[in-house]
Amino acid sequence: MTQTAIPMHTAEDETYGFVPREGVLFERSAEGRTGVELPPLDVPEADLPPAEFVRDELPLPQVSELDVVRHFTRLSQYNFAVDLGFYPLGSCTMKYNPKINDAIANWPAFSHLHPYQDESTVQGALRLMYELQEWLAEIAGLPAVTLQPSAGAHGELTGALIIHAYHAKQGRQRKHMLIPDSAHGTNPATAAMVGYETVTIPTGADGNLDLDALKRTLDELGEDVAGLMITNPSTLGLFEEHILDIAEAVHAVGGLIYMDGANMNAMVGVAKPGDLGMDILHYNLHKTFSVPHGGGGPGAGATAVRADLARFLPVPVVAKDGDRYYLDYDRPDSIGRVRAFYGNFNNMVRGYVYMRALGGNGLTEMTKDAVLNANYVRAQLKGVYHLPFDRICKHEVVFSGQWQAERYGVRTLDIAKRLIDYGIHPPTIYFPLTVPEAMMIEPTETESKQTLDRFIAVMKQIAREAEETPEVVKSAPHRTPVRRLDEARAARQPVLRWTPPAE
Protein backbone atom coordinates (compact mmCIF):
# COMPACT_ATOMS: atom_id res chain seq x y z
CA MET A 1 0.00 0.00 0.00
CA THR A 2 1.64 3.25 -1.09
CA GLN A 3 1.42 6.43 0.88
CA THR A 4 -0.86 9.06 -0.62
CA ALA A 5 -1.17 12.72 0.15
CA ILE A 6 -4.11 13.65 2.33
CA PRO A 7 -6.13 16.45 0.73
CA MET A 8 -6.84 19.27 3.14
CA HIS A 9 -10.03 21.28 3.25
CA THR A 10 -9.98 24.46 1.20
CA ALA A 11 -11.65 27.81 1.67
CA GLU A 12 -13.91 26.91 -1.25
CA ASP A 13 -15.05 23.77 0.57
CA GLU A 14 -16.13 25.88 3.51
CA THR A 15 -17.85 28.40 1.28
CA TYR A 16 -20.05 25.73 -0.24
CA GLY A 17 -20.74 23.97 3.01
CA PHE A 18 -18.68 20.82 2.47
CA VAL A 19 -17.03 21.40 5.81
CA PRO A 20 -19.30 22.35 8.69
CA ARG A 21 -18.30 25.16 10.97
CA GLU A 22 -19.57 25.79 14.45
CA GLY A 23 -23.00 27.41 14.23
CA VAL A 24 -23.25 26.96 10.47
CA LEU A 25 -27.04 27.18 10.56
CA PHE A 26 -26.75 30.61 12.16
CA GLU A 27 -24.12 31.67 9.65
CA ARG A 28 -26.52 30.89 6.80
CA SER A 29 -29.12 33.16 8.31
CA ALA A 30 -30.34 36.03 6.11
CA GLU A 31 -32.64 38.82 7.18
CA GLY A 32 -36.24 38.11 6.19
CA ARG A 33 -35.66 34.53 5.05
CA THR A 34 -38.17 32.08 6.49
CA GLY A 35 -38.83 28.39 6.28
CA VAL A 36 -42.15 28.25 8.07
CA GLU A 37 -45.54 29.93 7.86
CA LEU A 38 -47.74 29.68 10.92
CA PRO A 39 -51.44 28.94 10.38
CA PRO A 40 -54.04 31.54 11.36
CA LEU A 41 -54.68 31.70 15.10
CA ASP A 42 -57.72 29.55 15.89
CA VAL A 43 -57.69 29.87 19.70
CA PRO A 44 -58.18 32.88 21.96
CA GLU A 45 -55.09 35.06 22.12
CA ALA A 46 -53.42 34.87 25.52
CA ASP A 47 -51.58 37.61 27.37
CA LEU A 48 -47.81 37.55 27.28
CA PRO A 49 -45.93 36.59 30.45
CA PRO A 50 -44.75 39.43 32.68
CA ALA A 51 -42.18 41.66 31.03
CA GLU A 52 -39.29 40.46 33.21
CA PHE A 53 -39.68 36.99 31.69
CA VAL A 54 -39.75 38.16 28.06
CA ARG A 55 -36.64 38.83 25.98
CA ASP A 56 -36.68 41.74 23.57
CA GLU A 57 -34.85 39.71 20.96
CA LEU A 58 -34.56 35.99 20.36
CA PRO A 59 -31.52 35.37 18.14
CA LEU A 60 -32.92 32.51 16.08
CA PRO A 61 -31.52 31.92 12.60
CA GLN A 62 -33.60 33.10 9.67
CA VAL A 63 -33.23 30.25 7.21
CA SER A 64 -35.26 28.44 4.60
CA GLU A 65 -36.71 24.98 5.04
CA LEU A 66 -34.12 23.67 2.57
CA ASP A 67 -31.29 25.11 4.68
CA VAL A 68 -32.66 23.39 7.76
CA VAL A 69 -33.10 20.03 6.02
CA ARG A 70 -29.62 20.11 4.54
CA HIS A 71 -28.06 21.16 7.83
CA PHE A 72 -29.55 18.39 9.94
CA THR A 73 -29.19 15.75 7.22
CA ARG A 74 -25.51 16.63 6.93
CA LEU A 75 -25.07 16.42 10.71
CA SER A 76 -26.65 12.96 10.72
CA GLN A 77 -24.13 11.81 8.11
CA TYR A 78 -21.20 12.78 10.31
CA ASN A 79 -22.07 10.09 12.84
CA PHE A 80 -20.06 6.89 12.59
CA ALA A 81 -21.86 3.58 13.08
CA VAL A 82 -21.25 -0.13 12.67
CA ASP A 83 -23.61 0.05 9.65
CA LEU A 84 -21.19 2.44 7.95
CA GLY A 85 -17.75 0.97 8.57
CA PHE A 86 -15.36 -1.17 10.55
CA TYR A 87 -15.75 -0.59 14.31
CA PRO A 88 -13.06 -2.63 16.12
CA LEU A 89 -13.77 -1.20 19.57
CA GLY A 90 -12.12 -3.70 21.90
CA SER A 91 -14.20 -5.20 24.70
CA CYS A 92 -17.35 -3.55 23.35
CA THR A 93 -18.14 -6.18 20.68
CA MET A 94 -19.53 -3.78 18.09
CA LYS A 95 -20.90 -6.40 15.73
CA TYR A 96 -23.41 -5.96 12.93
CA ASN A 97 -27.01 -5.81 14.13
CA PRO A 98 -29.27 -7.79 11.75
CA LYS A 99 -32.23 -5.65 10.73
CA ILE A 100 -34.69 -8.49 11.26
CA ASN A 101 -34.03 -8.01 15.00
CA ASP A 102 -35.26 -4.43 14.79
CA ALA A 103 -38.19 -5.32 12.57
CA ILE A 104 -39.51 -7.92 15.00
CA ALA A 105 -38.82 -5.80 18.09
CA ASN A 106 -40.97 -3.11 16.48
CA TRP A 107 -43.96 -5.38 15.92
CA PRO A 108 -46.94 -3.75 17.66
CA ALA A 109 -47.47 -7.00 19.57
CA PHE A 110 -44.19 -6.22 21.34
CA SER A 111 -43.68 -2.48 21.07
CA HIS A 112 -47.20 -1.55 22.26
CA LEU A 113 -47.14 -3.66 25.43
CA HIS A 114 -47.52 -1.94 28.78
CA PRO A 115 -45.79 -3.24 31.92
CA TYR A 116 -48.98 -2.93 33.96
CA GLN A 117 -50.94 -5.26 31.69
CA ASP A 118 -52.43 -8.35 33.28
CA GLU A 119 -50.27 -11.47 32.86
CA SER A 120 -53.03 -13.17 30.91
CA THR A 121 -52.70 -10.56 28.13
CA VAL A 122 -48.92 -10.83 27.73
CA GLN A 123 -48.36 -14.59 27.62
CA GLY A 124 -46.35 -14.32 24.41
CA ALA A 125 -43.95 -11.77 25.90
CA LEU A 126 -43.57 -13.82 29.07
CA ARG A 127 -42.88 -16.94 27.02
CA LEU A 128 -40.16 -15.09 25.12
CA MET A 129 -38.59 -13.95 28.40
CA TYR A 130 -38.84 -17.43 29.91
CA GLU A 131 -37.22 -19.09 26.90
CA LEU A 132 -34.49 -16.44 26.82
CA GLN A 133 -33.79 -17.14 30.50
CA GLU A 134 -33.57 -20.86 29.77
CA TRP A 135 -31.23 -20.43 26.81
CA LEU A 136 -28.94 -18.05 28.67
CA ALA A 137 -28.86 -20.53 31.56
CA GLU A 138 -27.88 -23.33 29.17
CA ILE A 139 -25.12 -21.26 27.54
CA ALA A 140 -23.71 -20.25 30.94
CA GLY A 141 -23.99 -23.66 32.56
CA LEU A 142 -25.77 -21.90 35.42
CA PRO A 143 -29.41 -22.84 36.00
CA ALA A 144 -31.09 -19.58 37.08
CA VAL A 145 -31.26 -16.20 35.28
CA THR A 146 -32.65 -12.72 35.83
CA LEU A 147 -33.28 -10.45 32.84
CA GLN A 148 -33.86 -7.37 34.97
CA PRO A 149 -30.45 -5.57 34.95
CA SER A 150 -30.24 -2.73 32.44
CA ALA A 151 -26.62 -3.07 31.36
CA GLY A 152 -23.33 -4.83 32.02
CA ALA A 153 -22.28 -2.79 35.04
CA HIS A 154 -25.81 -3.20 36.37
CA GLY A 155 -25.42 -6.96 36.02
CA GLU A 156 -22.15 -6.67 37.95
CA LEU A 157 -23.93 -4.80 40.71
CA THR A 158 -26.62 -7.48 40.80
CA GLY A 159 -23.93 -10.17 41.10
CA ALA A 160 -22.13 -8.33 43.90
CA LEU A 161 -25.41 -7.81 45.77
CA ILE A 162 -26.12 -11.54 45.49
CA ILE A 163 -22.67 -12.32 46.91
CA HIS A 164 -23.40 -9.94 49.79
CA ALA A 165 -26.81 -11.54 50.42
CA TYR A 166 -25.32 -15.03 50.30
CA HIS A 167 -22.75 -14.28 53.01
CA ALA A 168 -25.36 -12.49 55.11
CA LYS A 169 -27.46 -15.65 54.97
CA GLN A 170 -24.42 -17.66 56.08
CA GLY A 171 -24.38 -15.56 59.24
CA ARG A 172 -21.08 -13.80 58.68
CA GLN A 173 -20.53 -10.87 56.36
CA ARG A 174 -17.13 -10.58 54.68
CA LYS A 175 -14.96 -7.55 53.97
CA HIS A 176 -12.85 -8.04 50.84
CA MET A 177 -13.51 -8.50 47.14
CA LEU A 178 -10.55 -9.68 45.06
CA ILE A 179 -10.23 -8.17 41.58
CA PRO A 180 -7.52 -9.02 39.02
CA ASP A 181 -5.82 -6.04 37.38
CA SER A 182 -6.95 -7.55 34.07
CA ALA A 183 -10.65 -7.30 34.99
CA HIS A 184 -13.02 -4.75 33.53
CA GLY A 185 -12.60 -1.31 35.00
CA THR A 186 -16.11 -1.13 36.42
CA ASN A 187 -15.58 -4.10 38.73
CA PRO A 188 -13.79 -2.22 41.55
CA ALA A 189 -16.44 0.52 41.56
CA THR A 190 -19.20 -2.08 41.67
CA ALA A 191 -17.63 -3.87 44.63
CA ALA A 192 -17.13 -0.57 46.47
CA MET A 193 -20.79 0.35 45.93
CA VAL A 194 -21.81 -2.82 47.76
CA GLY A 195 -19.47 -1.97 50.63
CA TYR A 196 -16.48 -4.19 49.94
CA GLU A 197 -12.84 -3.26 50.19
CA THR A 198 -11.13 -4.23 46.96
CA VAL A 199 -7.83 -6.10 46.72
CA THR A 200 -5.98 -6.18 43.41
CA ILE A 201 -4.48 -9.43 42.13
CA PRO A 202 -1.68 -8.84 39.57
CA THR A 203 -1.16 -10.39 36.16
CA GLY A 204 1.76 -12.76 35.69
CA ALA A 205 4.35 -12.63 32.93
CA ASP A 206 2.28 -15.04 30.81
CA GLY A 207 -0.80 -12.78 30.84
CA ASN A 208 -2.71 -15.02 33.25
CA LEU A 209 -3.82 -14.05 36.72
CA ASP A 210 -0.85 -14.62 39.06
CA LEU A 211 -2.02 -17.79 40.80
CA ASP A 212 0.67 -17.65 43.47
CA ALA A 213 -0.27 -14.05 44.33
CA LEU A 214 -3.92 -15.09 44.55
CA LYS A 215 -3.14 -17.95 46.91
CA ARG A 216 -0.97 -15.72 49.13
CA THR A 217 -3.82 -13.21 49.37
CA LEU A 218 -6.33 -15.95 50.20
CA ASP A 219 -4.01 -17.31 52.88
CA GLU A 220 -3.67 -13.84 54.37
CA LEU A 221 -7.34 -12.79 54.28
CA GLY A 222 -9.00 -16.20 54.60
CA GLU A 223 -12.66 -15.98 55.58
CA ASP A 224 -12.70 -12.21 55.07
CA VAL A 225 -12.76 -12.84 51.30
CA ALA A 226 -16.29 -12.46 49.95
CA GLY A 227 -15.34 -13.42 46.43
CA LEU A 228 -13.41 -12.83 43.25
CA MET A 229 -14.64 -10.70 40.32
CA ILE A 230 -12.85 -12.03 37.27
CA THR A 231 -13.12 -11.23 33.56
CA ASN A 232 -12.57 -14.27 31.35
CA PRO A 233 -11.29 -13.94 28.71
CA SER A 234 -9.51 -11.07 30.42
CA THR A 235 -9.20 -7.54 29.11
CA LEU A 236 -5.93 -8.71 27.60
CA GLY A 237 -8.02 -10.89 25.29
CA LEU A 238 -6.56 -14.02 26.89
CA PHE A 239 -8.28 -17.06 28.37
CA GLU A 240 -7.36 -17.72 32.00
CA GLU A 241 -5.52 -21.02 31.62
CA HIS A 242 -5.64 -21.75 35.37
CA ILE A 243 -9.33 -20.95 35.82
CA LEU A 244 -10.11 -24.31 37.50
CA ASP A 245 -7.30 -23.80 40.02
CA ILE A 246 -8.49 -20.24 40.63
CA ALA A 247 -12.03 -21.42 41.32
CA GLU A 248 -10.85 -24.17 43.65
CA ALA A 249 -8.70 -21.76 45.66
CA VAL A 250 -11.47 -19.17 46.12
CA HIS A 251 -14.09 -21.77 46.99
CA ALA A 252 -11.74 -23.32 49.56
CA VAL A 253 -12.07 -20.19 51.75
CA GLY A 254 -15.84 -19.97 51.20
CA GLY A 255 -15.74 -17.19 48.61
CA LEU A 256 -17.87 -16.91 45.49
CA ILE A 257 -16.71 -16.15 41.96
CA TYR A 258 -18.44 -13.59 39.80
CA MET A 259 -17.43 -13.67 36.13
CA ASP A 260 -17.78 -10.57 34.03
CA GLY A 261 -19.38 -11.88 30.86
CA ALA A 262 -18.79 -8.86 28.65
CA ASN A 263 -16.36 -11.05 26.69
CA MET A 264 -18.73 -13.99 26.25
CA ASN A 265 -18.45 -13.57 22.49
CA ALA A 266 -15.33 -15.72 22.86
CA MET A 267 -17.01 -18.56 24.78
CA VAL A 268 -20.61 -19.14 23.64
CA GLY A 269 -21.08 -22.75 22.60
CA VAL A 270 -17.46 -23.62 23.37
CA ALA A 271 -17.05 -23.31 27.15
CA LYS A 272 -19.63 -22.91 29.92
CA PRO A 273 -18.60 -20.67 32.83
CA GLY A 274 -20.56 -22.87 35.24
CA ASP A 275 -18.42 -25.84 34.23
CA LEU A 276 -15.33 -23.75 34.99
CA GLY A 277 -16.37 -23.12 38.58
CA MET A 278 -18.02 -19.73 38.11
CA ASP A 279 -20.92 -19.02 40.48
CA ILE A 280 -22.37 -15.86 38.91
CA LEU A 281 -22.15 -14.47 35.38
CA HIS A 282 -23.58 -11.41 33.71
CA TYR A 283 -24.19 -11.18 29.98
CA ASN A 284 -24.21 -8.12 27.76
CA LEU A 285 -27.06 -8.87 25.38
CA HIS A 286 -26.09 -5.67 23.57
CA LYS A 287 -22.65 -7.15 22.86
CA THR A 288 -22.81 -10.91 22.53
CA PHE A 289 -26.29 -11.10 21.00
CA SER A 290 -26.19 -8.15 18.60
CA VAL A 291 -28.43 -5.60 20.30
CA PRO A 292 -27.48 -2.09 19.08
CA HIS A 293 -25.59 -0.08 21.65
CA GLY A 294 -23.87 3.23 21.95
CA GLY A 295 -24.66 6.58 23.46
CA GLY A 296 -24.86 4.97 26.88
CA GLY A 297 -27.55 2.41 26.16
CA PRO A 298 -30.04 1.04 26.49
CA GLY A 299 -28.29 -2.20 27.32
CA ALA A 300 -29.32 -5.48 28.86
CA GLY A 301 -27.25 -7.19 31.55
CA ALA A 302 -28.94 -10.54 32.18
CA THR A 303 -27.33 -12.34 35.12
CA ALA A 304 -27.06 -16.10 35.69
CA VAL A 305 -26.32 -17.89 38.97
CA ARG A 306 -25.75 -21.40 40.31
CA ALA A 307 -28.71 -23.27 41.77
CA ASP A 308 -28.34 -22.39 45.46
CA LEU A 309 -28.07 -18.67 44.62
CA ALA A 310 -31.33 -18.58 42.65
CA ARG A 311 -33.30 -17.56 45.75
CA PHE A 312 -31.40 -14.25 45.85
CA LEU A 313 -32.23 -13.17 42.30
CA PRO A 314 -34.17 -9.89 41.86
CA VAL A 315 -37.93 -10.17 41.74
CA PRO A 316 -39.81 -10.92 39.64
CA VAL A 317 -38.41 -13.85 37.67
CA VAL A 318 -40.48 -15.27 34.82
CA ALA A 319 -41.69 -18.77 35.74
CA LYS A 320 -43.87 -21.41 34.13
CA ASP A 321 -46.77 -23.43 35.52
CA GLY A 322 -47.99 -25.94 32.96
CA ASP A 323 -48.78 -23.88 29.87
CA ARG A 324 -49.04 -20.59 31.80
CA TYR A 325 -46.20 -18.11 32.20
CA TYR A 326 -46.19 -15.79 35.18
CA LEU A 327 -44.07 -13.30 37.15
CA ASP A 328 -42.76 -14.98 40.28
CA TYR A 329 -42.55 -12.62 43.26
CA ASP A 330 -42.54 -15.34 45.94
CA ARG A 331 -38.84 -15.14 46.76
CA PRO A 332 -38.36 -14.06 50.36
CA ASP A 333 -34.54 -14.06 50.14
CA SER A 334 -34.47 -11.93 46.98
CA ILE A 335 -32.19 -8.89 46.90
CA GLY A 336 -35.31 -7.06 45.65
CA ARG A 337 -35.71 -5.10 42.46
CA VAL A 338 -32.66 -3.63 40.80
CA ARG A 339 -34.75 -1.54 38.39
CA ALA A 340 -38.34 -0.69 37.57
CA PHE A 341 -40.47 -3.37 35.96
CA TYR A 342 -38.79 -6.31 34.19
CA GLY A 343 -35.76 -5.17 32.20
CA ASN A 344 -35.26 -3.69 28.73
CA PHE A 345 -37.80 -5.90 26.97
CA ASN A 346 -37.13 -4.40 23.54
CA ASN A 347 -33.53 -5.60 23.77
CA MET A 348 -34.59 -9.01 25.00
CA VAL A 349 -36.60 -9.41 21.79
CA ARG A 350 -33.57 -8.50 19.69
CA GLY A 351 -31.28 -10.92 21.50
CA TYR A 352 -33.91 -13.66 21.32
CA VAL A 353 -34.34 -13.22 17.56
CA TYR A 354 -30.57 -13.33 17.04
CA MET A 355 -30.30 -16.58 18.99
CA ARG A 356 -33.27 -18.12 17.18
CA ALA A 357 -31.85 -17.10 13.80
CA LEU A 358 -28.43 -18.65 14.46
CA GLY A 359 -29.41 -21.65 16.55
CA GLY A 360 -26.97 -23.58 18.69
CA ASN A 361 -24.57 -24.45 15.88
CA GLY A 362 -24.65 -20.89 14.57
CA LEU A 363 -23.82 -19.42 17.97
CA THR A 364 -20.87 -21.78 18.30
CA GLU A 365 -19.69 -20.76 14.83
CA MET A 366 -20.09 -17.11 15.90
CA THR A 367 -17.58 -17.67 18.69
CA LYS A 368 -15.12 -19.58 16.54
CA ASP A 369 -15.19 -16.96 13.79
CA ALA A 370 -14.67 -14.13 16.31
CA VAL A 371 -11.61 -15.90 17.72
CA LEU A 372 -10.31 -16.67 14.23
CA ASN A 373 -10.64 -13.05 13.12
CA ALA A 374 -8.83 -11.72 16.19
CA ASN A 375 -5.97 -14.16 15.75
CA TYR A 376 -5.70 -13.30 12.06
CA VAL A 377 -5.23 -9.63 12.98
CA ARG A 378 -2.75 -10.66 15.69
CA ALA A 379 -0.64 -12.69 13.28
CA GLN A 380 -0.65 -10.03 10.55
CA LEU A 381 0.31 -7.09 12.78
CA LYS A 382 2.81 -8.94 14.94
CA GLY A 383 6.19 -7.28 14.47
CA VAL A 384 4.60 -4.06 13.20
CA TYR A 385 3.29 -3.08 16.62
CA HIS A 386 4.42 -4.36 19.99
CA LEU A 387 2.53 -7.48 21.11
CA PRO A 388 2.80 -7.61 24.93
CA PHE A 389 1.65 -11.24 25.20
CA ASP A 390 2.67 -13.37 22.26
CA ARG A 391 0.15 -16.18 22.54
CA ILE A 392 -3.17 -17.25 21.05
CA CYS A 393 -5.82 -14.68 21.93
CA LYS A 394 -9.55 -15.05 22.02
CA HIS A 395 -12.05 -12.59 20.54
CA GLU A 396 -9.77 -9.53 20.80
CA VAL A 397 -6.07 -8.79 20.69
CA VAL A 398 -4.15 -6.16 22.62
CA PHE A 399 -1.26 -4.43 20.84
CA SER A 400 0.79 -1.48 22.03
CA GLY A 401 1.99 1.64 20.26
CA GLN A 402 5.03 1.67 22.53
CA TRP A 403 7.55 1.17 19.68
CA GLN A 404 6.12 4.09 17.70
CA ALA A 405 6.05 6.28 20.81
CA GLU A 406 9.64 5.55 21.81
CA ARG A 407 11.17 5.70 18.33
CA TYR A 408 9.21 8.42 16.57
CA GLY A 409 7.19 10.26 19.22
CA VAL A 410 3.93 8.95 17.72
CA ARG A 411 1.60 7.84 20.49
CA THR A 412 -1.34 5.46 20.41
CA LEU A 413 -3.72 8.43 20.45
CA ASP A 414 -2.10 9.69 17.23
CA ILE A 415 -2.49 6.29 15.59
CA ALA A 416 -6.16 6.18 16.60
CA LYS A 417 -6.80 9.66 15.19
CA ARG A 418 -5.05 8.74 11.94
CA LEU A 419 -7.30 5.70 11.51
CA ILE A 420 -10.26 8.09 11.26
CA ASP A 421 -8.78 9.56 8.07
CA TYR A 422 -9.08 6.11 6.51
CA GLY A 423 -12.73 5.71 7.50
CA ILE A 424 -12.06 3.25 10.32
CA HIS A 425 -13.27 3.76 13.87
CA PRO A 426 -10.35 3.60 16.31
CA PRO A 427 -10.07 0.59 18.61
CA THR A 428 -10.19 0.99 22.38
CA ILE A 429 -7.00 2.74 23.46
CA TYR A 430 -5.08 3.05 26.73
CA PHE A 431 -7.00 0.09 28.13
CA PRO A 432 -6.21 -2.26 29.73
CA LEU A 433 -4.24 0.02 32.02
CA THR A 434 -1.57 -2.65 32.55
CA VAL A 435 -0.33 -2.25 28.95
CA PRO A 436 1.44 1.03 28.11
CA GLU A 437 0.07 2.68 24.94
CA ALA A 438 -2.52 -0.10 24.65
CA MET A 439 -4.65 -0.74 21.54
CA MET A 440 -7.43 -3.26 22.16
CA ILE A 441 -8.73 -4.52 18.81
CA GLU A 442 -11.89 -6.62 18.51
CA PRO A 443 -12.90 -7.43 14.92
CA THR A 444 -15.94 -9.61 15.86
CA GLU A 445 -17.19 -12.48 13.74
CA THR A 446 -19.23 -10.31 11.40
CA GLU A 447 -16.29 -8.76 9.53
CA SER A 448 -15.07 -10.30 6.30
CA LYS A 449 -11.48 -11.14 5.42
CA GLN A 450 -11.53 -8.27 2.92
CA THR A 451 -12.41 -5.80 5.68
CA LEU A 452 -9.73 -7.20 7.96
CA ASP A 453 -7.14 -7.10 5.17
CA ARG A 454 -7.87 -3.43 4.54
CA PHE A 455 -7.62 -2.66 8.27
CA ILE A 456 -4.31 -4.51 8.48
CA ALA A 457 -2.99 -2.65 5.43
CA VAL A 458 -4.02 0.70 6.92
CA MET A 459 -2.39 -0.14 10.26
CA LYS A 460 0.84 -1.03 8.43
CA GLN A 461 0.60 2.17 6.41
CA ILE A 462 0.22 4.23 9.60
CA ALA A 463 3.27 2.46 11.07
CA ARG A 464 5.26 3.52 7.97
CA GLU A 465 3.93 7.06 8.26
CA ALA A 466 4.97 7.15 11.92
CA GLU A 467 8.51 6.37 10.81
CA GLU A 468 8.73 8.48 7.64
CA THR A 469 6.33 11.40 8.18
CA PRO A 470 5.43 11.40 11.87
CA GLU A 471 3.90 14.89 11.76
CA VAL A 472 1.17 13.61 9.44
CA VAL A 473 0.15 11.10 12.10
CA LYS A 474 0.63 13.44 15.05
CA SER A 475 -1.61 16.10 13.48
CA ALA A 476 -4.39 13.70 12.40
CA PRO A 477 -7.26 13.58 11.70
CA HIS A 478 -7.18 15.68 8.54
CA ARG A 479 -10.47 14.74 6.88
CA THR A 480 -12.95 15.27 9.66
CA PRO A 481 -15.36 18.19 10.14
CA VAL A 482 -13.71 18.93 13.49
CA ARG A 483 -9.99 18.50 14.00
CA ARG A 484 -8.32 17.15 17.12
CA LEU A 485 -9.96 18.38 20.31
CA ASP A 486 -8.62 19.14 23.75
CA GLU A 487 -10.44 16.10 25.14
CA ALA A 488 -9.71 16.81 28.79
CA ARG A 489 -11.05 20.34 28.49
CA ALA A 490 -14.04 19.15 26.46
CA ALA A 491 -14.98 16.80 29.31
CA ARG A 492 -14.43 19.34 32.07
CA GLN A 493 -15.60 22.53 30.38
CA PRO A 494 -18.07 21.49 27.68
CA VAL A 495 -19.52 24.17 25.41
CA LEU A 496 -23.20 23.26 25.17
CA ARG A 497 -24.57 26.15 23.16
CA TRP A 498 -23.60 28.24 20.18
CA THR A 499 -22.29 31.70 20.83
CA PRO A 500 -22.21 34.25 18.00
CA PRO A 501 -18.72 35.44 17.07
CA ALA A 502 -17.61 38.77 18.48
CA GLU A 503 -18.00 41.70 16.10
C-alpha positions, 0 to 999 in steps of 0.5 A: 500500500503506497502512501498518498497525500491527504487532501486538506479542506480548502476555503472553497469547501467551507464556502459551499458547506462541504465542511461544517463550521460551528454554528453553520445554521446561524451563519446561513441566516439572512434577514427576512428569510423564512422556512415556516408559515404559521397557520391563522390563530384559531384559539383565543389570544393569551396575554404575554408573560410578565415583562421580566420573563420576556426577551426583547430579541430571540436570536434565532436563525432566519433560514429556509426549510431547505437550509434546515433540512440540509443542515440536519441531514448533513449532521446525521451523516457525520455520525459513525456507526457499525452500519457504515464501517469497521468498528473494532472497539475492543471489549465492546463487541460492536458487531453488525445488528441484523435488521430483522431483529429491529423489525420484530422488536418493532412489531406492535405486539411487542412495542405496544405492550404496557408493563402494567398489563395483566399477565393473561394478556402478555403470555407471548412476551412472558414466554419469550422472556422465559425461553431467553432465561432458559437459553442463557442458563444453558449457555452459561452452565448456570441454571437460574437467570434474571433479565432485569439488569439494564446493562453490564455494570448493572449486572455486575452490581446485581452479582455483587449484591447476590454475593453480599446476600449469600454471606449475610445468609451464612451468618457472617458478612465478609470484607474483601472482594478480590479483583484481578488487574486484568478485569473490567474497569467497572468491577472495583467501583461495583464492589465498592458500591456494595461496601467491599474493600477491593484487593488487586491481584496482579497479572503474571508474565504469561498474561494469566492471573498470578495464581501464586499471588492469589493464593498468598492473598487468600491465605492472608485474608482467609474468611474475610474474602467475599469473592473474586470478580474475574473477567474471562477472557480477560481484558488482555483478550486471553483465556485464564488457563488456570481458571479451575485452580483459581475457582478451587482456591477461592471456593476453599475459603468460602468465597464466590466467583463472579465472572464478568461476561462482557467477553462472552463472544469468545465462549458461547457454545465452546465453554460454559462458565458454570463448568469452569467453577463460576458461580455468577455471570452477567451477559451483555445482550447488547454485545454478545447477542447483537443488540445495538448499543452506543450513546450509553444504552439502552443495554441489557445485563442478564445475570445467571447464577448457580442453583443455590443462589437462585433464591437471591435473584431480583424479583420478579423472575419469569416462571412457568406453571404448565402452559401458563407463564407468570411473574414470580414474586414469591422469593423471600430471600431476593435482593429485591428489584434492581430496576423498575419493571422487568428489564429492557424488553425491547432488547430481549426481543432483539437478543432472542431473535438473534439466537433463534436465527443462528441456533446452537450451531450458529452461535458456536460458529459465531464464537469460533469466527470471532476468535479466528478473526482476532488471531488473524489480525494478531498474526498479521500485525505482529512485528509491526506493533508491539505485542505484549503477550505473544500467545493465542488470543480469544475474541480480541487482541491487545497491541501497544503503540510503545515502539512508535512512541519511543522511536518516533514520538507517535503515540497510540492516540495519534495512531487512533486519530489517523485511523479516522482519516481512513474511515475506520473507527479507532479501537479501544486505546489506553486500556487495559491500564496494565499495557502502556500505549494499549490498543485493544482490537476486537474485529468480531465475527461479522467482519469479512477477510476483505475488511480485515485485510484493509484494516491490516494494510491501513495499520501497516501504512500508519506504522510507515507514516509514523517512521517516515512522516510522523507529523502527518500522524501526530496532526491527524485527523485531517479529513474530519469536520472537526480536528483534534480536540482538547479532550480533557477540556471538552470533558471538564468545560463542555460548550453546550450552546452556540455563541455568536462570534464577536464583532 
